[in-house]
Amino acid sequence: MKLAFIIDPISNLDPCHDTSVALMEAAYVLGHEVWITQANQLSVVAGKAWAVLQQVELTPIELVNERWVAASQWYKLREPTPCCLETMDAVFMRTDPPVNVPYLYATYILDYIDQSKTLLVNNPNGIRAANEKMYALQFTEAIPETIVSADKQVIREFVAAKEAAVLKPLGNKAGEGILFLESSDRNFNSIVELSTSLGQIPVMVQKYLPQAKAGDKRIILLNGEPIGALNRLSASGEFRNNMAAGGTVAKTEITPREYDICQQVADTLRRDGLIFVGIDVIGGYLTEVNVTSPTGIREIDKFEGIRLGQKVIQWVEQAK
């Protein structure tokens, strides 16, 4: 197969952490052609989606003393070439958020791929529909008590009723802009004003879950089925569990309640063409559904002695 990956600059990726590299490496090891491009290198020509692609050769990372180790030159690029994306067997959209105007325009370009010829992971319509915070709201039996508002008084009343809450910007990633709220905080008004741009931009506010101290679980789903999980723990002096915020990771198991959450979301994910997804669960509650560039494969592989990337690529082989 020929597989294209729309990624951030490959020179900026960490082969020992980034799931995009794990997926590309798995495809390469399984004998497939791996091509890469960036969102700003996409075009529509004669009604078809095109990209400037470069074929890449990869040196797989190795586990040494329970740590991933990469070669100093872990990838080699061939010359760029314009290519119609329909000549690819699958296209992986793996550009990191924020989902801003350039990102949305890239998904519009991907609409001009004939999906009867080329598999899209994930479907651009699904990505647009699934704001990673808002999408979870439809699963009412799975989420904690939550509001979305730009109204300072509405937010204050909610936080006062719940004693403590977590405020999340709707468009950020990796824990950026997430704040702990208490109505007694003298900075409360300023926090809300800054986060909502003086009441112009809605934010998500969720009841604070004390179980967060025990970790924030990331569960990877492939076509709606859970294939692995890891627990993320906050750094000292930090309430956010995100790895990008200095959090550590630990081996974990998927509980019966978490399997139930996976079942609650599975049909909707499949309906929306969201094949590779990471859901976040705290204390048995769904908090986010990550569809743009969910990560965690490298950490799960290390704990479990597996290669989830190969499982994903093998699923793509069968889907084709």
Backbone torsions as a table, in degrees:
resi	resn	phi	psi	omega
1	MET	NA	157.7	172.4
2	LYS	-111.7	121.6	-175.7
3	LEU	-121.0	130.7	178.3
4	ALA	-108.7	138.7	179.2
5	PHE	-122.7	120.2	174.8
6	ILE	-91.3	110.7	-170.8
7	ILE	-132.3	170.7	166.6
8	ASP	-72.2	168.3	-176.9
9	PRO	-49.2	127.8	-174.4
10	ILE	-61.9	-28.4	179.5
11	SER	-66.2	-19.5	-179.9
12	ASN	-92.1	-6.0	-176.2
13	LEU	-85.9	149.9	177.9
14	ASP	-102.7	109.3	-176.0
15	PRO	-63.5	-21.0	-179.4
16	CYS	-88.3	-3.7	-178.4
17	HIS	-130.7	-42.1	-168.6
18	ASP	-71.7	127.7	179.5
19	THR	-65.5	-32.0	177.4
20	SER	-57.9	-42.0	178.5
21	VAL	-67.1	-39.6	178.5
22	ALA	-59.7	-41.1	179.7
23	LEU	-68.8	-44.0	178.8
24	MET	-63.3	-43.6	179.4
25	GLU	-60.5	-43.4	179.7
26	ALA	-61.2	-43.8	178.7
27	ALA	-62.4	-41.6	-179.6
28	TYR	-64.5	-45.1	-179.8
29	VAL	-63.1	-33.9	-179.7
30	LEU	-82.4	5.3	171.5
31	GLY	92.3	14.4	-179.1
32	HIS	-96.0	157.3	173.8
33	GLU	-78.5	132.4	-179.7
34	VAL	-114.7	123.7	179.6
35	TRP	-122.6	146.3	179.8
36	ILE	-128.5	155.1	174.0
37	THR	-155.6	179.4	176.3
38	GLN	-124.8	160.8	-174.2
39	ALA	-59.2	-33.9	-178.6
40	ASN	-79.4	1.8	177.2
41	GLN	-107.0	14.7	177.3
42	LEU	-93.0	149.3	179.2
43	SER	-147.8	163.7	166.9
44	VAL	-116.6	122.6	-179.7
45	VAL	-131.0	124.6	179.6
46	ALA	53.4	38.6	175.4
47	GLY	77.2	12.1	179.2
48	LYS	-125.6	148.6	177.4
49	ALA	-80.1	129.6	178.1
50	TRP	-123.1	164.7	174.6
51	ALA	-153.2	154.4	168.8
52	VAL	-86.6	110.3	-173.0
53	LEU	-110.5	150.4	172.2
54	GLN	-128.1	128.3	175.1
55	GLN	-74.7	141.6	-175.7
56	VAL	-127.0	139.8	171.4
57	GLU	-108.0	138.2	-173.5
58	LEU	-124.2	142.6	171.3
59	THR	-99.4	114.9	-176.1
60	PRO	-61.0	145.1	174.9
61	ILE	-73.2	163.6	-179.5
62	GLU	-129.6	149.7	177.3
63	LEU	-92.1	114.3	-178.2
64	VAL	-125.3	118.0	-179.0
65	ASN	52.0	45.7	177.5
66	GLU	63.7	24.4	174.7
67	ARG	-133.1	138.7	174.8
68	TRP	-72.1	136.3	178.8
69	VAL	-129.2	130.3	179.6
70	ALA	-109.8	151.3	173.4
71	ALA	-65.2	152.7	-178.9
72	SER	-61.9	-35.7	174.5
73	GLN	-115.1	84.3	-171.1
74	TRP	-87.7	-5.5	175.8
75	TYR	-141.8	154.6	177.2
76	LYS	-136.3	126.3	-176.5
77	LEU	-102.8	141.6	170.9
78	ARG	-92.7	176.9	-175.7
79	GLU	-64.8	142.7	178.1
80	PRO	-67.4	147.5	179.5
81	THR	-146.8	135.3	175.4
82	PRO	-68.4	141.5	-175.3
83	CYS	-152.8	139.2	172.2
84	CYS	-74.2	127.5	-173.9
85	LEU	-67.2	-17.5	176.5
86	GLU	-70.2	-11.0	175.0
87	THR	-80.2	-7.9	176.4
88	MET	-87.6	147.7	175.2
89	ASP	-75.6	-32.2	177.5
90	ALA	-151.1	149.2	176.0
91	VAL	-125.3	124.0	177.9
92	PHE	-101.1	119.2	175.3
93	MET	-89.3	105.5	-172.9
94	ARG	-127.2	24.6	176.1
95	THR	-71.5	134.8	179.9
96	ASP	-68.6	149.2	170.0
97	PRO	-60.4	172.1	12.8
98	PRO	-75.7	152.9	175.8
99	VAL	-83.4	82.6	-177.5
100	ASN	-101.7	-169.1	-176.4
101	VAL	-60.7	-48.3	177.2
102	PRO	-58.0	-38.2	179.3
103	TYR	-63.9	-46.5	180.0
104	LEU	-61.8	-41.0	178.9
105	TYR	-62.1	-36.2	177.0
106	ALA	-61.8	-40.1	178.6
107	THR	-67.7	-32.7	176.6
108	TYR	-64.1	-39.0	177.5
109	ILE	-63.5	-40.5	-179.6
110	LEU	-65.4	-20.0	174.8
111	ASP	-61.1	-19.9	-177.9
112	TYR	-91.6	22.2	169.4
113	ILE	-101.3	130.9	177.0
114	ASP	-74.6	109.6	-174.7
115	GLN	-75.5	-5.4	170.4
116	SER	-78.0	-14.3	179.2
117	LYS	-106.7	-34.6	-171.9
118	THR	-132.4	128.6	178.0
119	LEU	-80.0	133.1	178.3
120	LEU	-108.8	125.5	-179.6
121	VAL	-125.2	95.7	5.4
122	ASN	-102.8	166.3	179.3
123	ASN	-58.7	130.2	-178.3
124	PRO	-61.1	-34.6	175.5
125	ASN	-62.2	-41.8	178.7
126	GLY	-64.7	-40.7	178.8
127	ILE	-61.9	-43.2	-179.7
128	ARG	-66.4	-35.1	-178.1
129	ALA	-75.7	-21.3	-168.3
130	ALA	-110.0	68.1	167.3
131	ASN	-53.9	131.0	-167.0
132	GLU	-67.7	-15.6	172.9
133	LYS	-95.3	-51.8	-173.6
134	MET	-66.6	-33.1	-174.3
135	TYR	-58.3	-33.4	-177.3
136	ALA	-68.6	-20.1	-173.6
137	LEU	-63.5	-23.8	-177.9
138	GLN	-73.6	-15.7	-178.8
139	PHE	-97.4	73.0	-167.1
140	THR	-64.3	-27.1	-179.9
141	GLU	-81.6	-7.6	-175.0
142	ALA	-106.7	-22.9	-170.5
143	ILE	-95.4	157.4	171.0
144	PRO	-73.6	171.1	177.4
145	GLU	-60.3	127.8	-169.6
146	THR	-144.2	143.4	167.9
147	ILE	-128.6	160.4	170.5
148	VAL	-129.8	122.5	-175.4
149	SER	-162.9	156.6	169.2
150	ALA	-107.9	-0.2	-175.3
151	ASP	-85.7	117.6	-176.4
152	LYS	-60.7	-39.0	-178.9
153	GLN	-69.1	-39.5	177.1
154	VAL	-61.5	-42.7	-179.8
155	ILE	-66.6	-43.1	-179.8
156	ARG	-61.5	-43.7	-179.5
157	GLU	-63.7	-39.7	178.8
158	PHE	-64.5	-47.7	-177.9
159	VAL	-64.6	-39.9	178.9
160	ALA	-62.3	-38.6	-178.7
161	ALA	-70.6	-31.2	-176.8
162	LYS	-98.1	-4.9	-180.0
163	GLU	74.4	-39.4	177.2
164	ALA	-152.0	149.0	-177.9
165	ALA	-150.1	169.9	177.1
166	VAL	-120.6	126.3	179.1
167	LEU	-98.0	132.3	-178.3
168	LYS	-129.9	123.2	168.9
169	PRO	-60.7	146.2	-174.1
170	LEU	-78.0	-18.6	-172.6
171	GLY	-114.6	4.3	-175.8
172	ASN	-90.8	177.4	-179.3
173	LYS	-137.6	166.9	169.2
174	ALA	55.6	31.6	177.8
175	GLY	80.6	4.8	-176.9
176	GLU	-65.5	127.8	174.3
177	GLY	79.8	2.7	178.5
178	ILE	-76.6	131.9	-173.9
179	LEU	-131.4	144.4	174.6
180	PHE	-88.0	130.7	-175.2
181	LEU	-119.9	136.0	167.1
182	GLU	-132.1	138.8	-176.3
183	SER	-65.3	-21.4	-179.8
184	SER	-81.4	-8.7	-179.3
185	ASP	-64.5	125.3	-178.8
186	ARG	-64.7	-19.0	178.3
187	ASN	-92.9	8.0	-173.4
188	PHE	-53.1	-52.4	-177.0
189	ASN	-60.0	-43.4	-179.3
190	SER	-64.8	-40.9	179.4
191	ILE	-59.3	-47.4	-177.9
192	VAL	-68.4	-40.6	179.2
193	GLU	-62.0	-43.6	179.2
194	LEU	-66.2	-42.0	-176.0
195	SER	-71.0	-29.4	-178.2
196	THR	-102.8	7.1	-175.5
197	SER	51.7	55.2	179.2
198	LEU	58.0	45.1	174.0
199	GLY	81.1	15.7	-178.0
200	GLN	-98.9	-23.5	-175.0
201	ILE	-123.5	122.9	179.9
202	PRO	-69.3	152.0	175.7
203	VAL	-129.4	161.5	174.2
204	MET	-93.2	137.4	175.2
205	VAL	-128.8	120.2	-178.6
206	GLN	-116.6	145.6	172.9
207	LYS	-54.9	132.9	178.4
208	TYR	-67.9	131.4	180.0
209	LEU	-103.8	110.1	-180.0
210	PRO	-57.3	-23.8	179.0
211	GLN	-63.7	-12.3	178.3
212	ALA	-59.1	-26.4	178.7
213	LYS	-63.4	-23.6	178.2
214	ALA	-89.8	-0.6	174.6
215	GLY	121.9	163.7	179.2
216	ASP	-120.7	113.1	-172.6
217	LYS	-88.6	129.6	172.1
218	ARG	-101.1	123.2	178.2
219	ILE	-115.3	126.1	179.6
220	ILE	-91.5	128.5	177.8
221	LEU	-115.5	136.1	176.3
222	LEU	-117.3	111.5	-175.9
223	ASN	52.0	40.9	175.5
224	GLY	88.0	-5.3	-178.2
225	GLU	-106.0	130.7	178.2
226	PRO	-69.3	131.1	-178.8
227	ILE	-120.2	-5.9	179.3
228	GLY	175.7	163.1	-178.2
229	ALA	-153.7	156.9	171.6
230	LEU	-144.3	157.4	178.5
231	ASN	-106.7	134.3	179.9
232	ARG	-110.5	130.4	-175.5
233	LEU	-118.4	140.6	-175.7
234	SER	-72.9	152.1	174.3
235	ALA	-75.0	164.1	179.0
236	SER	-58.5	131.7	178.8
237	GLY	78.4	10.5	-176.0
238	GLU	-129.9	135.4	179.3
239	PHE	-94.7	-15.8	178.4
240	ARG	-80.4	140.7	-178.1
241	ASN	-98.0	1.1	-176.0
242	ASN	-62.2	140.6	176.5
243	MET	-60.6	-36.9	-179.7
244	ALA	-68.0	-17.2	178.4
245	ALA	-98.6	18.1	176.9
246	GLY	92.8	5.7	-179.8
247	GLY	-69.5	156.4	176.3
248	THR	-104.1	169.5	-177.8
249	VAL	-124.2	154.6	-179.0
250	ALA	-144.3	153.8	176.0
251	LYS	-65.1	147.9	-178.9
252	THR	-153.3	173.8	175.0
253	GLU	-122.4	156.9	176.3
254	ILE	-90.0	122.9	-176.3
255	THR	-81.6	164.2	175.2
256	PRO	-55.8	-40.6	177.9
257	ARG	-61.9	-39.9	-179.8
258	GLU	-70.6	-35.4	172.9
259	TYR	-61.9	-38.1	178.3
260	ASP	-63.8	-41.8	176.7
261	ILE	-60.8	-43.3	178.5
262	CYS	-58.4	-40.3	178.4
263	GLN	-67.1	-35.7	179.4
264	GLN	-63.9	-34.9	-175.4
265	VAL	-94.5	-15.9	-167.9
266	ALA	-59.1	-50.2	-175.6
267	ASP	-64.4	-37.4	179.7
268	THR	-67.1	-41.6	177.3
269	LEU	-60.8	-45.7	-179.9
270	ARG	-64.5	-40.0	177.5
271	ARG	-58.2	-38.5	-175.6
272	ASP	-91.6	6.1	178.0
273	GLY	69.9	27.2	-179.3
274	LEU	-95.9	90.8	-169.3
275	ILE	-83.0	-44.5	-176.8
276	PHE	-115.4	110.4	-168.9
277	VAL	-137.8	148.2	171.2
278	GLY	-121.0	121.5	176.6
279	ILE	-102.3	149.2	178.8
280	ASP	-110.3	131.7	-176.7
281	VAL	-130.9	130.7	175.4
282	ILE	-125.2	123.7	175.4
283	GLY	54.9	33.8	-179.8
284	GLY	81.9	13.7	177.5
285	TYR	-121.1	135.7	174.7
286	LEU	-73.9	126.1	-179.6
287	THR	-112.6	-30.8	179.6
288	GLU	-151.4	156.3	173.5
289	VAL	-124.8	110.4	-174.1
290	ASN	-96.6	118.3	-173.4
291	VAL	-122.2	-11.4	-175.2
292	THR	-81.8	-63.5	178.4
293	SER	-144.8	59.7	-178.5
294	PRO	-57.2	142.7	-176.8
295	THR	-124.0	176.1	179.0
296	GLY	127.9	-10.7	-175.8
297	ILE	-61.1	-45.5	-177.3
298	ARG	-59.8	-42.0	-178.3
299	GLU	-68.2	-41.5	177.9
300	ILE	-63.9	-44.2	179.7
301	ASP	-56.8	-42.4	-178.5
302	LYS	-63.9	-43.7	-178.0
303	PHE	-70.7	-35.8	-171.2
304	GLU	-100.9	-9.9	-178.2
305	GLY	67.3	38.0	-178.6
306	ILE	-128.3	179.6	174.9
307	ARG	-132.6	88.5	-176.7
308	LEU	-63.5	-29.6	178.1
309	GLY	-56.8	-40.5	179.2
310	GLN	-66.4	-35.3	177.3
311	LYS	-63.7	-39.4	178.3
312	VAL	-64.4	-47.8	-178.2
313	ILE	-65.8	-37.7	177.4
314	GLN	-64.6	-34.4	174.7
315	TRP	-63.9	-42.5	178.2
316	VAL	-61.7	-41.7	177.9
317	GLU	-55.1	-45.9	-178.1
318	GLN	-72.2	-34.6	179.3
319	ALA	-66.4	-27.9	178.6
320	LYS	-82.4	NA	NA
